[in-house]
Amino acid sequence: MSNTPEAKVSTVGPRMTGKTTIITGAGSGMGYASVERFLAEGGNVVGLDINDEGLAKLREVYGDDNLLTLVCDVANQDQVNDSVKAAVDRFGAVDVYFNNAGVPFVAKPIEEVTDEEWDLNMSVNLKAIFIAARAVVPVMKSQGGGSFIITASMAGLRPRPELGPYTVAKGAAVHFAKALAIELAPSQIRVNAVCPVAAATPMLAQFGVGDHITPNATPMGRLATAEEVAAMALFLASDDSTFITGLALPVDGGRSV
Ligand SMILES: NC(=O)c1ccc[n+]([C@@H]2O[C@H](COP(=O)([O-])OP(=O)(O)OC[C@H]3O[C@@H](n4cnc5c(N)ncnc54)[C@H](O)[C@@H]3O)[C@@H](O)[C@H]2O)c1
């Protein structure tokens, strides 16, 4: 038997066949890469984003056989409820919810942070998890289980200076993942977080300057890629991780060591 990477991939096979995943922030960066990866793994995907531009590109490239895209503000309970219902109507189930959409924060001293910046980070980077859980947990319970994945951040495990509300929201997101994991384990719903270090996505430039976003911020000497985050989301979504819950998984080239 060959040990080449090609041989390993060909023996594994698609990992999301017959499964439906909702991915938020699907129009860009990690969400977009995750849509691509989950489709490539044979799954049905419902991509949500507040902005239709990236969703339109997904529709153009992948068509609509296994893909549904919806404009949705993840901070709006009614819109998320409607999106979950649309996913069930279209594909019959929601096996995985990847709560990935987020907003950046332009690094600045705490005394300069505005109420609006604080509230936006809490709403999109934290409250959206609560909103999503209220919408999708009843569906997953009725199905006998599911996987709920949150894109947190290395900033949520190891705060950096001047990222104020972003680090707080992401730290709480990690804690929320653990709390939900314990609460929902008896219902066979697994809840995990991925914690990327700075990643080469459109969001990166919006954080402003700082040593946390330069390649030498990691022992491996580079930033994360959107595809590396998508691969860990896939792992947490798939049957390769059926006994893993409450994990905050660094995708960080050794940054957290
Ligand atoms: N890029 C990084 O350096 C980095 C590092 C660690 C964690 N993260 C986190 O990764 C996740 C994905 O970020 P990314 O780097 O791919 O960024 P990105 O800017 O490329 O993509 C984020 C997407 O979320 C969407 N979005 C924003 N607000 C929304 C809302 N209210 N409702 C629905 N969609 C909304 C945006 O339109 C965008 O398409 C975020 O949660 C981010 O905080 C990013």
The ligand as a Gaussian input file, in Angstrom:
#p B3LYP/6-31G(d) Opt

LIG

0 1
 N       -8.750000      36.749000       9.277000
 C       -8.245000      36.616000      10.477000
 O       -7.103000      37.023000      10.730000
 C       -9.012000      35.901000      11.554000
 C       -8.306000      35.324000      12.627000
 C       -9.009000      34.641000      13.614000
 C      -10.384000      34.526000      13.539000
 N      -11.047000      35.108000      12.475000
 C      -12.502000      34.928000      12.430000
 O      -12.784000      34.110000      11.321000
 C      -14.125000      34.328000      10.889000
 C      -14.127000      34.514000       9.383000
 O      -13.369000      35.665000       9.068000
 P      -12.595000      35.860000       7.695000
 O      -11.179000      36.115000       8.016000
 O      -12.950000      34.798000       6.749000
 O      -13.214000      37.299000       7.263000
 P      -13.895000      37.836000       5.951000
 O      -14.056000      39.292000       6.182000
 O      -13.157000      37.381000       4.748000
 O      -15.338000      37.116000       5.960000
 C      -16.307000      37.419000       6.926000
 C      -17.663000      37.335000       6.280000
 O      -18.662000      37.521000       7.297000
 C      -19.698000      38.308000       6.735000
 N      -20.467000      38.993000       7.782000
 C      -20.075000      40.037000       8.563000
 N      -21.070000      40.405000       9.370000
 C      -22.113000      39.583000       9.112000
 C      -23.434000      39.477000       9.621000
 N      -23.886000      40.310000      10.576000
 N      -24.238000      38.499000       9.129000
 C      -23.807000      37.660000       8.151000
 N      -22.565000      37.738000       7.625000
 C      -21.737000      38.683000       8.100000
 C      -18.982000      39.296000       5.821000
 O      -19.858000      39.863000       4.858000
 C      -17.903000      38.400000       5.210000
 O      -18.354000      37.810000       4.002000
 C      -14.621000      35.540000      11.678000
 O      -15.418000      35.098000      12.749000
 C      -13.321000      36.157000      12.198000
 O      -13.525000      36.902000      13.377000
 C      -10.399000      35.772000      11.487000

